[in-house]
Structures are given as structure tokens and as C-alpha cells.
Amino acid sequence: MSSADPFASDRRTSAADDRFSFLHVDLNSFFASVEQQIHPEYRNRPLAVVPTFADTTVAIAASYEAKALGIKTGTRVGDMKKICPEIIMVQGDHTTYAEYSHRIHAAVERVCPVAHIPSIDEVTCQLMGREREPPNARRISLDIKQAIYDDVGDTMRCSIGMAPNRYLAKIASDMQKPDGLIGLLPSQLPRALTHLELRDLPGVGAKTEQMLIKKGITTMPQLLELDREGMHKLWNSVWGDRLYHWLRGHDTGDDGAPLPNEMQKSLGHSHVLGPDHRSPQGSWAIAHKLLHKAAMRLRMEKMCTGSLGVTIRYQLSRQEAEGRSKVRQHQSGIKHDAWGMEARFPTCQDTLSLLETLQKVWAQQPTGPEYQRPFFVGVTLGRLIPESEQQPTLFADADNRGALSRTLDKLNLKYGHTTLHFAGMLPARDSAPTRIAFTQIPVQYGVDYM
């Protein structure tokens, strides 16, 4: 730890430099607020958005009325009913939330250009010139709130953080909810962060927090006392250096943005099965549909894949769980065993070839009584390359698989992605809807969001 005053930077910032560079707009209880906007009868009442109505599943969003009762994201449906028997439960609609997300982007853009979209319910704006002056930044923030209210709906409240970099702007947006407006000026840093918990920092989850605790860092003041070298050592990577500067409001060239990713390396879908599909036959139909969606996305993104991975989780009975030394537990409370396998092959992008690989992988899963109750399936396509880099083969496409996939896409883009499909997914045609996206903005392919 450094012996220097960790808050010395508070006194070195001149008035001319005491400005905001970024606004982070975070929609409050977004999914629940959308439901209350669409259904006026749900307003001012406890409401939870759920993936299915099974008691073992969990809330993916809760209204502020529900949060006041202790119901939050991750609360099990069965527990919610005990806490509030009259709670309204709504099955999440990915397409509707994606549409509202794009309407919010348009409303924000009407006031200030959108610089970055971190997730479905977040927007970042970069301020320029005199916009950076605190009174002007505050006016812009209030205008954004009003634009969302006017253009999208009166239940759509947001909290906005103003700061010298994107990382701090996100932190500030979480400091006051709902409908908050908080600014972190360079002259206030890092002192203004000392009251936070370690978990309040973006990128610090449960595992990272435990790592910090093991290394003797249990509070924000302890973290902020570290100099740049100490931060690097703590994380054992350049992330520590970046975090040191971000927490002090410095301009590092990336403005608190995540490290740039290389080309996308994988894509896929996963699904917690409803009770009617928790069987070998039902799980296969779901896996088939997940692959159907992933293959269509692959072609829309003009990519080819060289690997297919499957993950299955099997629900264990109480007796089966008691007989094991180590048992996994899903967030829904289901005790389970898991199996996964990846197959590699010459790169391709047609559905039929991928389906044949899925069938071969599927046949390798374990057998026995404890593997007859699958409740989760995931399908991932990996080793992606642009289709322009696909190596030509010596043999022609004898089965016209590429043309078949293009025909599937043409019709499914026009009428919906489940309009034309192989027979194996028929039992799950209307199941496994597109999942709610927290960390990415849904992309619209034809008439559907995926």
C-alpha cells in the first residue's frame, strides 16, 4: 500500500477541469416497468416478470412495489407467493422489451447522441464542449428523462449518472434509484466512492469479491489506498491499472469501456425446460429448436462454425442427491448433475450438417435413472470464422444443403423463425422463446428478435 494520501487528487483538479464527460442512463426495473406501461391495471402493484410460471423458476425482474416487500431478481416463484400471495406474475416477452429498448434509444438520441449501448436497459452518451459543464450536463440529463417520459411512457423511469468516464458514470447511475440523478466530479474523487461496497463496482462479482477478501481488501477505503502498482499486483493484470485510473476520474483513452473484444468466438442459446419438456424426448426437441435458432443467427451474421457444444443439466431426486459427495444446485434450488460435450468438424453453416452433429453428440450423453430428468439444455456454436474465409471443398454440395438453409431463412425471416423447420423440433416449436437479454441488445432478423 502507498503511504501517500489516496485522496490527493481531490485537491489537484482545477475548476476548468471539473466537468462531466459521460452520462449513463439506466432504466429502473425495466422489464417490470414495460409491463406496467402496457397494462395500466398493473401499476402501483407488486409485479414480477418470470421465464415460466413453475414454482422452481425465479424472477428476472420485479417492480418497485415488489422490491419493497423483499422480492427481487433471483427470488423463487414459490417464495414470492409466500411473501405476497397477490403478486402479479407475467411471463417475459423478449420481443416487446427489445422494441421498448429501441424506442428508448430513439428518445435519448433526440436529446443527446448515443455513444454506447451496454445492455438492453442501459444507454451511454458522451458529452462534448460546453455540454460537459455541470449545469449543462444536468439539464441534458433532465431532458433525457423527459424525452423518455414523453416518447416511451410515464412508467419508464431512469437513473442517470454523470462522471468523467464511462466506468464512473455507471457507478453513479446505481447510487440513487429509482429516478435518480447523481454526478461524480473529478474534484470529488476518489473520496466520493468510499461509502460504496466492493460489489458496487462493475466487474466485481461474488468470486472477485472473495478474491479481494482473501488478499486483505474488504472495504472501498482499503482498495482506494492502493497506488497503481498495488492495484496491478492485486488483480495481477492491466485491469488493476485501468481501475486505479478510472476510480480517480482519469482519461485512459478507453473512457472506462470494457477491453475491446476480438471477433466473436461463439454464439448459442440455452433454456430451462418447462415441466412438460423435462424428459429425454422433450429435451431433444428443445435442443433441436435451440440449434435451429443458432444456425439461423450464424448465417445472418455471415459466419461459419467449426464446433458444436452441448450442455445438459439433470434434476436429481433427494435420494440421488444425498448419495453424492458433491452436488450442484441451480439458482432455482434444483439439485442436479451436469454433462457436456463438444464436437469439432470442418467449418460449415448449414442447419442439416449441424443437426447431424447434434444427433451424434446427443447420443453420447450418460444413461441411467438419474439422467432421465433433464431440466436445462444449452447449445453453443464455436470456432467461428467469417464466411468469406471459408475454405472451398473438393466436393460439391451434393445435397444442396446450403440452398436448403437459405430457403429456410428466406421464409422464416418473412413469417417468423419457426415457420419452416425440421420435424424434430415440432414438439418444441412454441417453446424455448428467445430469452430476455440483460447484457446484449437483441438483434432483429426479419420479424423476430433473437
DRENDO-1510 file (C-alpha; in Angstrom, 1 decimal, always signed):
<recs>
REC; n; res; u; v; w
REC; 1; MET; +0.0; +0.0; +0.0 .
REC; 2; SER; +1.1; +3.5; -0.7 .
REC; 3; SER; +1.9; +5.9; +2.1 .
REC; 4; ALA; +0.7; +8.8; +0.0 .
REC; 5; ASP; -2.6; +10.4; +0.6 .
REC; 6; PRO; -5.0; +8.4; -1.6 .
REC; 7; PHE; -7.3; +11.4; -1.9 .
REC; 8; ALA; -4.7; +13.9; -3.0 .
REC; 9; SER; -6.2; +14.1; -6.5 .
REC; 10; ASP; -9.3; +15.7; -4.9 .
REC; 11; ARG; -7.2; +18.9; -4.4 .
REC; 12; ARG; -5.4; +18.9; -7.8 .
REC; 13; THR; -8.4; +19.4; -10.1 .
REC; 14; SER; -8.9; +23.0; -11.3 .
REC; 15; ALA; -12.4; +24.4; -11.7 .
REC; 16; ALA; -11.9; +24.4; -15.5 .
REC; 17; ASP; -11.3; +20.6; -15.5 .
REC; 18; ASP; -14.2; +19.9; -13.1 .
REC; 19; ARG; -16.6; +18.6; -15.7 .
REC; 20; PHE; -18.5; +15.6; -16.8 .
REC; 21; SER; -17.7; +13.7; -20.0 .
REC; 22; PHE; -20.3; +10.9; -19.9 .
REC; 23; LEU; -23.9; +10.2; -19.0 .
REC; 24; HIS; -25.0; +6.7; -18.1 .
REC; 25; VAL; -28.8; +6.1; -18.4 .
REC; 26; ASP; -30.1; +3.1; -16.5 .
REC; 27; LEU; -33.8; +2.2; -16.8 .
REC; 28; ASN; -35.3; +1.3; -13.5 .
REC; 29; SER; -36.9; -2.2; -13.2 .
REC; 30; PHE; -37.0; -2.1; -17.0 .
REC; 31; PHE; -39.0; -5.3; -17.8 .
REC; 32; ALA; -41.5; -4.8; -15.0 .
REC; 33; SER; -41.9; -1.1; -15.9 .
REC; 34; VAL; -42.6; -2.1; -19.5 .
REC; 35; GLU; -45.4; -4.5; -18.3 .
REC; 36; GLN; -46.8; -1.7; -16.1 .
REC; 37; GLN; -46.7; +0.7; -19.1 .
REC; 38; ILE; -48.6; -1.8; -21.3 .
REC; 39; HIS; -51.1; -2.8; -18.6 .
REC; 40; PRO; -52.3; +0.2; -16.6 .
REC; 41; GLU; -54.1; -2.2; -14.2 .
REC; 42; TYR; -50.6; -3.5; -13.1 .
REC; 43; ARG; -49.4; +0.0; -12.0 .
REC; 44; ASN; -48.7; +0.6; -8.3 .
REC; 45; ARG; -49.0; -3.1; -7.6 .
REC; 46; PRO; -46.3; -5.8; -6.9 .
REC; 47; LEU; -45.3; -7.5; -10.1 .
REC; 48; ALA; -42.6; -9.9; -11.1 .
REC; 49; VAL; -41.5; -11.0; -14.6 .
REC; 50; VAL; -40.7; -14.7; -14.8 .
REC; 51; PRO; -39.5; -17.0; -17.6 .
REC; 52; THR; -42.2; -19.6; -16.7 .
REC; 53; PHE; -44.8; -20.0; -14.0 .
REC; 54; ALA; -43.2; -23.0; -12.4 .
REC; 55; ASP; -42.6; -22.6; -8.6 .
REC; 56; THR; -38.9; -23.6; -9.1 .
REC; 57; THR; -38.1; -20.8; -11.5 .
REC; 58; VAL; -37.0; -17.3; -10.4 .
REC; 59; ALA; -37.9; -13.7; -11.0 .
REC; 60; ILE; -35.9; -12.0; -13.8 .
REC; 61; ALA; -37.3; -8.6; -12.8 .
REC; 62; ALA; -39.5; -7.1; -10.1 .
REC; 63; SER; -41.5; -3.8; -9.8 .
REC; 64; TYR; -40.5; -1.4; -7.1 .
REC; 65; GLU; -43.7; -2.3; -5.3 .
REC; 66; ALA; -42.5; -5.9; -5.2 .
REC; 67; LYS; -39.0; -4.9; -4.2 .
REC; 68; ALA; -40.4; -3.0; -1.2 .
REC; 69; LEU; -41.7; -6.4; +0.0 .
REC; 70; GLY; -38.3; -8.1; -0.4 .
REC; 71; ILE; -38.9; -9.6; -3.8 .
REC; 72; LYS; -36.1; -9.1; -6.3 .
REC; 73; THR; -34.3; -10.6; -9.3 .
REC; 74; GLY; -33.5; -14.2; -8.4 .
REC; 75; THR; -36.4; -14.7; -5.9 .
REC; 76; ARG; -38.0; -18.1; -6.5 .
REC; 77; VAL; -41.7; -18.1; -7.7 .
REC; 78; GLY; -42.7; -20.3; -4.8 .
REC; 79; ASP; -41.1; -17.9; -2.3 .
REC; 80; MET; -42.7; -14.9; -4.0 .
REC; 81; LYS; -46.1; -16.4; -3.5 .
REC; 82; LYS; -45.5; -16.9; +0.2 .
REC; 83; ILE; -44.2; -13.3; +0.6 .
REC; 84; CYS; -47.1; -11.8; -1.4 .
REC; 85; PRO; -49.9; -14.2; -2.4 .
REC; 86; GLU; -51.5; -11.5; -4.6 .
REC; 87; ILE; -48.3; -10.7; -6.6 .
REC; 88; ILE; -48.9; -10.4; -10.4 .
REC; 89; MET; -46.6; -12.7; -12.4 .
REC; 90; VAL; -46.1; -12.0; -16.1 .
REC; 91; GLN; -44.2; -14.3; -18.5 .
REC; 92; GLY; -41.4; -12.2; -20.1 .
REC; 93; ASP; -41.8; -11.2; -23.7 .
REC; 94; HIS; -38.4; -10.7; -25.3 .
REC; 95; THR; -39.7; -9.1; -28.4 .
REC; 96; THR; -41.7; -6.4; -26.6 .
REC; 97; TYR; -38.8; -5.5; -24.3 .
REC; 98; ALA; -36.5; -5.2; -27.4 .
REC; 99; GLU; -39.0; -2.9; -29.1 .
REC; 100; TYR; -39.2; -0.7; -26.0 .
REC; 101; SER; -35.4; -0.7; -25.7 .
REC; 102; HIS; -35.1; +0.7; -29.3 .
REC; 103; ARG; -37.8; +3.3; -28.5 .
REC; 104; ILE; -35.8; +4.5; -25.5 .
REC; 105; HIS; -32.6; +4.7; -27.7 .
REC; 106; ALA; -34.5; +7.0; -30.1 .
REC; 107; ALA; -35.8; +9.2; -27.2 .
REC; 108; VAL; -32.3; +9.6; -25.8 .
REC; 109; GLU; -30.9; +10.3; -29.3 .
REC; 110; ARG; -33.4; +13.1; -29.7 .
REC; 111; VAL; -31.6; +14.9; -26.8 .
REC; 112; CYS; -28.0; +13.7; -27.0 .
REC; 113; PRO; -26.2; +11.3; -29.4 .
REC; 114; VAL; -26.0; +7.8; -28.1 .
REC; 115; ALA; -22.3; +6.7; -27.8 .
REC; 116; HIS; -22.7; +3.2; -26.4 .
REC; 117; ILE; -25.4; +0.7; -25.6 .
REC; 118; PRO; -24.1; -1.7; -22.8 .
REC; 119; SER; -27.3; -3.7; -22.4 .
REC; 120; ILE; -31.0; -3.8; -23.2 .
REC; 121; ASP; -31.8; -1.3; -20.4 .
REC; 122; GLU; -28.7; +1.0; -20.4 .
REC; 123; VAL; -27.5; +3.8; -22.7 .
REC; 124; THR; -24.3; +5.9; -22.5 .
REC; 125; CYS; -23.9; +9.4; -24.0 .
REC; 126; GLN; -20.6; +11.2; -24.5 .
REC; 127; LEU; -20.7; +15.0; -23.8 .
REC; 128; MET; -18.8; +17.5; -25.9 .
REC; 129; GLY; -17.6; +21.1; -25.4 .
REC; 130; ARG; -19.8; +23.1; -23.1 .
REC; 131; GLU; -22.2; +20.2; -22.6 .
REC; 132; ARG; -19.6; +19.0; -20.1 .
REC; 133; GLU; -20.1; +21.9; -17.8 .
REC; 134; PRO; -22.1; +20.6; -14.7 .
REC; 135; PRO; -25.2; +22.8; -15.2 .
REC; 136; ASN; -25.5; +21.9; -18.9 .
REC; 137; ALA; -24.9; +18.2; -18.2 .
REC; 138; ARG; -27.6; +18.3; -15.6 .
REC; 139; ARG; -30.0; +20.0; -18.0 .
REC; 140; ILE; -29.3; +17.4; -20.7 .
REC; 141; SER; -29.9; +14.6; -18.2 .
REC; 142; LEU; -33.3; +16.1; -17.2 .
REC; 143; ASP; -34.2; +16.5; -20.8 .
REC; 144; ILE; -33.4; +12.8; -21.4 .
REC; 145; LYS; -35.7; +11.8; -18.6 .
REC; 146; GLN; -38.5; +14.0; -20.0 .
REC; 147; ALA; -38.0; +12.6; -23.5 .
REC; 148; ILE; -38.3; +9.0; -22.3 .
REC; 149; TYR; -41.4; +10.0; -20.3 .
REC; 150; ASP; -43.0; +11.7; -23.4 .
REC; 151; ASP; -41.9; +9.3; -26.1 .
REC; 152; VAL; -42.0; +5.9; -24.4 .
REC; 153; GLY; -44.3; +6.1; -21.3 .
REC; 154; ASP; -44.9; +7.6; -17.9 .
REC; 155; THR; -43.9; +4.4; -16.1 .
REC; 156; MET; -40.4; +4.4; -17.7 .
REC; 157; ARG; -38.2; +6.0; -15.1 .
REC; 158; CYS; -34.5; +6.0; -15.3 .
REC; 159; SER; -31.5; +6.9; -13.1 .
REC; 160; ILE; -28.7; +8.8; -14.7 .
REC; 161; GLY; -25.0; +9.0; -13.6 .
REC; 162; MET; -22.8; +11.9; -14.7 .
REC; 163; ALA; -19.0; +11.4; -14.5 .
REC; 164; PRO; -15.6; +12.0; -16.2 .
REC; 165; ASN; -15.5; +8.4; -17.6 .
REC; 166; ARG; -17.9; +5.7; -18.5 .
REC; 167; TYR; -17.0; +3.4; -15.6 .
REC; 168; LEU; -17.8; +6.1; -13.0 .
REC; 169; ALA; -20.9; +7.1; -14.9 .
REC; 170; LYS; -22.3; +3.6; -14.5 .
REC; 171; ILE; -21.4; +3.6; -10.8 .
REC; 172; ALA; -23.1; +6.9; -10.3 .
REC; 173; SER; -26.3; +5.7; -12.1 .
REC; 174; ASP; -26.6; +3.0; -9.4 .
REC; 175; MET; -26.3; +5.3; -6.4 .
REC; 176; GLN; -29.8; +6.6; -6.4 .
REC; 177; LYS; -32.8; +4.6; -7.6 .
REC; 178; PRO; -35.4; +5.0; -8.8 .
REC; 179; ASP; -35.4; +8.2; -10.9 .
REC; 180; GLY; -32.0; +9.3; -9.6 .
REC; 181; LEU; -29.5; +11.9; -11.0 .
REC; 182; ILE; -26.1; +11.7; -9.4 .
REC; 183; GLY; -22.8; +13.4; -10.6 .
REC; 184; LEU; -19.3; +12.5; -9.7 .
REC; 185; LEU; -16.9; +15.4; -10.5 .
REC; 186; PRO; -13.1; +14.9; -10.7 .
REC; 187; SER; -12.6; +17.1; -7.7 .
REC; 188; GLN; -14.7; +14.7; -5.6 .
REC; 189; LEU; -12.7; +11.6; -6.5 .
REC; 190; PRO; -11.9; +9.1; -5.2 .
REC; 191; ARG; -13.3; +10.4; -1.8 .
REC; 192; ALA; -16.9; +10.2; -3.1 .
REC; 193; LEU; -16.6; +6.5; -3.5 .
REC; 194; THR; -15.5; +5.5; +0.0 .
REC; 195; HIS; -19.1; +4.7; +1.1 .
REC; 196; LEU; -19.6; +2.0; -1.6 .
REC; 197; GLU; -19.3; -1.7; -1.1 .
REC; 198; LEU; -16.8; -3.6; -3.2 .
REC; 199; ARG; -19.7; -5.3; -5.0 .
REC; 200; ASP; -20.9; -1.9; -6.2 .
REC; 201; LEU; -18.0; -1.8; -8.6 .
REC; 202; PRO; -18.9; -3.0; -12.2 .
REC; 203; GLY; -16.9; -6.2; -12.8 .
REC; 204; VAL; -16.7; -7.2; -9.1 .
REC; 205; GLY; -19.0; -10.1; -8.6 .
REC; 206; ALA; -19.1; -12.7; -5.8 .
REC; 207; LYS; -15.9; -14.6; -7.0 .
REC; 208; THR; -13.9; -11.4; -7.4 .
REC; 209; GLU; -15.0; -10.1; -4.0 .
REC; 210; GLN; -13.9; -13.3; -2.4 .
REC; 211; MET; -10.5; -13.0; -4.2 .
REC; 212; LEU; -10.1; -9.4; -2.8 .
REC; 213; ILE; -11.1; -10.5; +0.7 .
REC; 214; LYS; -8.5; -13.3; +0.6 .
REC; 215; LYS; -5.9; -10.7; -0.3 .
REC; 216; GLY; -6.9; -8.5; +2.7 .
REC; 217; ILE; -9.1; -6.0; +0.8 .
REC; 218; THR; -12.6; -5.9; +2.5 .
REC; 219; THR; -13.6; -2.2; +2.1 .
REC; 220; MET; -13.5; +0.5; -0.5 .
REC; 221; PRO; -11.2; +2.8; +1.5 .
REC; 222; GLN; -8.7; -0.1; +1.6 .
REC; 223; LEU; -8.9; -0.5; -2.1 .
REC; 224; LEU; -8.6; +3.2; -2.8 .
REC; 225; GLU; -5.5; +3.4; -0.6 .
REC; 226; LEU; -3.6; +1.2; -3.1 .
REC; 227; ASP; -1.3; +3.0; -5.6 .
REC; 228; ARG; -1.3; +2.0; -9.3 .
REC; 229; GLU; +1.4; -0.6; -8.7 .
REC; 230; GLY; -0.6; -2.1; -5.8 .
REC; 231; MET; -3.7; -2.3; -7.9 .
REC; 232; HIS; -1.9; -4.0; -10.7 .
REC; 233; LYS; -0.5; -6.5; -8.2 .
REC; 234; LEU; -3.9; -7.1; -6.6 .
REC; 235; TRP; -5.5; -8.1; -10.0 .
REC; 236; ASN; -2.3; -9.4; -11.5 .
REC; 237; SER; -3.3; -7.8; -14.8 .
REC; 238; VAL; -3.7; -4.5; -16.6 .
REC; 239; TRP; -7.3; -4.4; -15.3 .
REC; 240; GLY; -5.8; -3.2; -12.0 .
REC; 241; ASP; -4.0; -0.3; -13.7 .
REC; 242; ARG; -7.2; +0.7; -15.5 .
REC; 243; LEU; -9.3; +0.5; -12.4 .
REC; 244; TYR; -6.8; +2.7; -10.5 .
REC; 245; HIS; -7.2; +5.5; -13.1 .
REC; 246; TRP; -11.0; +5.0; -13.6 .
REC; 247; LEU; -11.8; +5.4; -9.9 .
REC; 248; ARG; -9.9; +8.7; -9.9 .
REC; 249; GLY; -11.7; +10.0; -13.0 .
REC; 250; HIS; -8.7; +9.9; -15.3 .
REC; 251; ASP; -8.9; +9.7; -19.0 .
REC; 252; THR; -7.3; +6.4; -20.0 .
REC; 253; GLY; -8.2; +6.6; -23.7 .
REC; 254; ASP; -11.0; +4.0; -23.4 .
REC; 255; ASP; -13.1; +6.1; -21.1 .
REC; 256; GLY; -13.9; +3.2; -18.8 .
REC; 257; ALA; -15.1; +1.0; -21.5 .
REC; 258; PRO; -14.5; -2.8; -21.3 .
REC; 259; LEU; -11.5; -4.1; -23.1 .
REC; 260; PRO; -12.3; -4.4; -26.8 .
REC; 261; ASN; -13.2; -7.9; -27.8 .
REC; 262; GLU; -11.7; -9.7; -30.8 .
REC; 263; MET; -14.1; -11.2; -33.3 .
REC; 264; GLN; -17.0; -13.0; -31.7 .
REC; 265; LYS; -15.8; -16.6; -30.9 .
REC; 266; SER; -19.1; -18.3; -30.2 .
REC; 267; LEU; -22.9; -18.0; -30.2 .
REC; 268; GLY; -25.7; -20.1; -28.9 .
REC; 269; HIS; -28.8; -20.5; -26.9 .
REC; 270; SER; -29.8; -22.2; -23.6 .
REC; 271; HIS; -33.1; -22.8; -21.9 .
REC; 272; VAL; -34.5; -24.0; -18.6 .
REC; 273; LEU; -37.1; -26.6; -19.6 .
REC; 274; GLY; -40.7; -26.3; -18.6 .
REC; 275; PRO; -42.2; -29.3; -16.7 .
REC; 276; ASP; -43.7; -30.7; -19.9 .
REC; 277; HIS; -40.3; -31.0; -21.6 .
REC; 278; ARG; -38.3; -32.5; -18.7 .
REC; 279; SER; -37.8; -35.8; -20.5 .
REC; 280; PRO; -35.3; -37.2; -22.9 .
REC; 281; GLN; -37.7; -36.7; -25.8 .
REC; 282; GLY; -38.8; -33.2; -24.7 .
REC; 283; SER; -35.2; -32.0; -24.1 .
REC; 284; TRP; -34.2; -33.3; -27.6 .
REC; 285; ALA; -36.9; -31.2; -29.2 .
REC; 286; ILE; -35.8; -28.2; -27.2 .
REC; 287; ALA; -32.1; -28.8; -28.2 .
REC; 288; HIS; -33.3; -29.1; -31.8 .
REC; 289; LYS; -35.0; -25.7; -31.6 .
REC; 290; LEU; -32.0; -24.0; -30.0 .
REC; 291; LEU; -29.8; -25.3; -32.8 .
REC; 292; HIS; -32.3; -24.1; -35.4 .
REC; 293; LYS; -32.1; -20.5; -33.9 .
REC; 294; ALA; -28.4; -20.6; -33.5 .
REC; 295; ALA; -27.8; -21.8; -37.1 .
REC; 296; MET; -30.1; -19.1; -38.5 .
REC; 297; ARG; -28.2; -16.4; -36.5 .
REC; 298; LEU; -24.9; -17.8; -37.7 .
REC; 299; ARG; -25.9; -17.3; -41.3 .
REC; 300; MET; -27.4; -13.9; -40.7 .
REC; 301; GLU; -24.1; -12.8; -39.1 .
REC; 302; LYS; -22.3; -14.3; -42.2 .
REC; 303; MET; -20.2; -16.7; -40.1 .
REC; 304; CYS; -19.3; -20.4; -40.2 .
REC; 305; THR; -18.7; -22.6; -37.2 .
REC; 306; GLY; -16.2; -25.4; -36.6 .
REC; 307; SER; -17.5; -26.8; -33.3 .
REC; 308; LEU; -20.8; -27.6; -31.5 .
REC; 309; GLY; -21.1; -27.9; -27.8 .
REC; 310; VAL; -24.0; -29.3; -25.8 .
REC; 311; THR; -24.7; -28.8; -22.1 .
REC; 312; ILE; -27.4; -30.7; -20.2 .
REC; 313; ARG; -28.3; -30.5; -16.5 .
REC; 314; TYR; -30.3; -33.3; -14.9 .
REC; 315; GLN; -32.5; -32.9; -11.9 .
REC; 316; LEU; -31.7; -35.2; -9.0 .
REC; 317; SER; -34.1; -36.7; -6.6 .
REC; 318; ARG; -33.5; -36.2; -2.9 .
REC; 319; GLN; -32.2; -39.7; -2.6 .
REC; 320; GLU; -29.9; -39.4; -5.6 .
REC; 321; ALA; -28.5; -36.1; -4.2 .
REC; 322; GLU; -27.9; -37.5; -0.7 .
REC; 323; GLY; -25.8; -40.3; -2.2 .
REC; 324; ARG; -23.3; -37.9; -3.8 .
REC; 325; SER; -20.3; -36.1; -2.1 .
REC; 326; LYS; -20.7; -33.0; -4.3 .
REC; 327; VAL; -24.0; -31.8; -5.7 .
REC; 328; ARG; -24.6; -28.8; -7.9 .
REC; 329; GLN; -27.5; -26.5; -7.2 .
REC; 330; HIS; -29.3; -24.3; -9.8 .
REC; 331; GLN; -30.4; -20.8; -8.7 .
REC; 332; SER; -34.0; -22.2; -8.7 .
REC; 333; GLY; -33.0; -24.6; -5.9 .
REC; 334; ILE; -32.9; -27.7; -8.2 .
REC; 335; LYS; -30.1; -30.1; -7.2 .
REC; 336; HIS; -28.6; -31.5; -10.4 .
REC; 337; ASP; -25.8; -33.3; -12.2 .
REC; 338; ALA; -24.4; -31.9; -15.4 .
REC; 339; TRP; -22.9; -33.3; -18.6 .
REC; 340; GLY; -21.4; -31.6; -21.6 .
REC; 341; MET; -19.5; -32.4; -24.8 .
REC; 342; GLU; -18.0; -30.5; -27.7 .
REC; 343; ALA; -17.6; -31.9; -31.3 .
REC; 344; ARG; -15.3; -30.4; -33.9 .
REC; 345; PHE; -15.6; -30.6; -37.6 .
REC; 346; PRO; -14.8; -28.8; -40.9 .
REC; 347; THR; -16.4; -25.4; -40.8 .
REC; 348; CYS; -19.9; -25.1; -42.1 .
REC; 349; GLN; -23.1; -23.1; -41.6 .
REC; 350; ASP; -26.0; -25.2; -42.9 .
REC; 351; THR; -28.6; -26.5; -40.4 .
REC; 352; LEU; -28.7; -30.0; -41.7 .
REC; 353; SER; -24.9; -30.6; -41.2 .
REC; 354; LEU; -25.1; -29.1; -37.7 .
REC; 355; LEU; -28.2; -31.2; -36.9 .
REC; 356; GLU; -26.3; -34.4; -37.8 .
REC; 357; THR; -23.5; -33.3; -35.4 .
REC; 358; LEU; -26.0; -32.6; -32.7 .
REC; 359; GLN; -27.5; -36.0; -33.1 .
REC; 360; LYS; -24.1; -37.6; -32.7 .
REC; 361; VAL; -23.2; -35.6; -29.6 .
REC; 362; TRP; -26.7; -36.2; -28.1 .
REC; 363; ALA; -26.2; -40.0; -28.4 .
REC; 364; GLN; -23.1; -39.7; -26.1 .
REC; 365; GLN; -24.9; -38.4; -23.0 .
REC; 366; PRO; -24.9; -40.6; -20.0 .
REC; 367; THR; -27.6; -43.2; -19.3 .
REC; 368; GLY; -29.3; -44.3; -16.2 .
REC; 369; PRO; -32.2; -43.4; -14.0 .
REC; 370; GLU; -30.6; -40.2; -12.7 .
REC; 371; TYR; -30.2; -38.9; -16.3 .
REC; 372; GLN; -33.9; -39.2; -17.3 .
REC; 373; ARG; -35.0; -35.7; -15.9 .
REC; 374; PRO; -33.2; -33.0; -17.9 .
REC; 375; PHE; -34.2; -29.5; -16.9 .
REC; 376; PHE; -31.7; -27.4; -18.7 .
REC; 377; VAL; -30.2; -27.6; -22.3 .
REC; 378; GLY; -27.6; -25.3; -23.9 .
REC; 379; VAL; -26.3; -25.4; -27.5 .
REC; 380; THR; -23.2; -23.4; -28.5 .
REC; 381; LEU; -21.5; -23.0; -31.9 .
REC; 382; GLY; -17.8; -22.2; -31.5 .
REC; 383; ARG; -14.6; -21.7; -33.5 .
REC; 384; LEU; -16.4; -19.1; -35.6 .
REC; 385; ILE; -14.9; -17.6; -38.8 .
REC; 386; PRO; -16.3; -15.1; -41.4 .
REC; 387; GLU; -17.9; -17.0; -44.2 .
REC; 388; SER; -15.6; -15.1; -46.6 .
REC; 389; GLU; -12.7; -17.2; -45.0 .
REC; 390; GLN; -14.4; -20.5; -45.5 .
REC; 391; GLN; -12.1; -22.9; -47.4 .
REC; 392; PRO; -13.7; -24.3; -50.5 .
REC; 393; THR; -14.0; -28.1; -50.5 .
REC; 394; LEU; -13.1; -30.6; -53.3 .
REC; 395; PHE; -16.7; -31.9; -53.4 .
REC; 396; ALA; -19.8; -30.1; -54.4 .
REC; 397; ASP; -22.7; -29.6; -52.0 .
REC; 398; ALA; -24.4; -32.8; -53.3 .
REC; 399; ASP; -27.5; -32.4; -51.1 .
REC; 400; ASN; -27.8; -28.7; -51.8 .
REC; 401; ARG; -27.7; -28.1; -48.0 .
REC; 402; GLY; -26.6; -24.5; -48.4 .
REC; 403; ALA; -29.5; -23.8; -50.7 .
REC; 404; LEU; -31.9; -25.5; -48.4 .
REC; 405; SER; -30.8; -23.4; -45.4 .
REC; 406; ARG; -31.1; -20.2; -47.5 .
REC; 407; THR; -34.7; -21.2; -48.4 .
REC; 408; LEU; -35.4; -21.8; -44.7 .
REC; 409; ASP; -34.0; -18.4; -43.8 .
REC; 410; LYS; -35.9; -16.6; -46.6 .
REC; 411; LEU; -39.3; -17.9; -45.3 .
REC; 412; ASN; -38.5; -17.6; -41.6 .
REC; 413; LEU; -37.3; -14.1; -41.9 .
REC; 414; LYS; -40.6; -13.1; -43.6 .
REC; 415; TYR; -43.0; -15.1; -41.4 .
REC; 416; GLY; -41.2; -15.8; -38.2 .
REC; 417; HIS; -38.2; -18.0; -37.4 .
REC; 418; THR; -40.3; -21.2; -36.6 .
REC; 419; THR; -42.4; -21.1; -39.7 .
REC; 420; LEU; -40.3; -23.7; -41.6 .
REC; 421; HIS; -38.2; -26.2; -39.7 .
REC; 422; PHE; -37.1; -29.8; -39.5 .
REC; 423; ALA; -39.6; -32.2; -37.9 .
REC; 424; GLY; -37.5; -33.0; -34.8 .
REC; 425; MET; -38.3; -29.6; -33.2 .
REC; 426; LEU; -42.0; -29.8; -33.8 .
REC; 427; PRO; -42.9; -30.7; -30.1 .
REC; 428; ALA; -41.0; -27.6; -29.0 .
REC; 429; ARG; -42.0; -25.3; -31.8 .
REC; 430; ASP; -43.7; -22.9; -29.5 .
REC; 431; SER; -41.4; -23.5; -26.5 .
REC; 432; ALA; -37.9; -22.0; -25.7 .
REC; 433; PRO; -38.8; -18.5; -26.7 .
REC; 434; THR; -35.9; -16.0; -27.1 .
REC; 435; ARG; -34.6; -15.3; -23.7 .
REC; 436; ILE; -34.5; -12.0; -22.0 .
REC; 437; ALA; -31.2; -10.3; -22.8 .
REC; 438; PHE; -29.6; -8.4; -20.0 .
REC; 439; THR; -26.1; -8.0; -21.4 .
REC; 440; GLN; -26.7; -7.5; -25.1 .
REC; 441; ILE; -29.1; -5.7; -27.3 .
REC; 442; PRO; -31.4; -8.1; -29.2 .
REC; 443; VAL; -30.9; -8.1; -33.0 .
REC; 444; GLN; -33.9; -8.2; -35.3 .
REC; 445; TYR; -33.8; -10.8; -38.0 .
REC; 446; GLY; -36.8; -10.4; -40.2 .
REC; 447; VAL; -39.9; -10.2; -38.0 .
REC; 448; ASP; -38.3; -11.7; -34.9 .
REC; 449; TYR; -35.7; -10.5; -32.3 .
REC; 450; MET; -33.0; -13.1; -31.3 .
</recs>
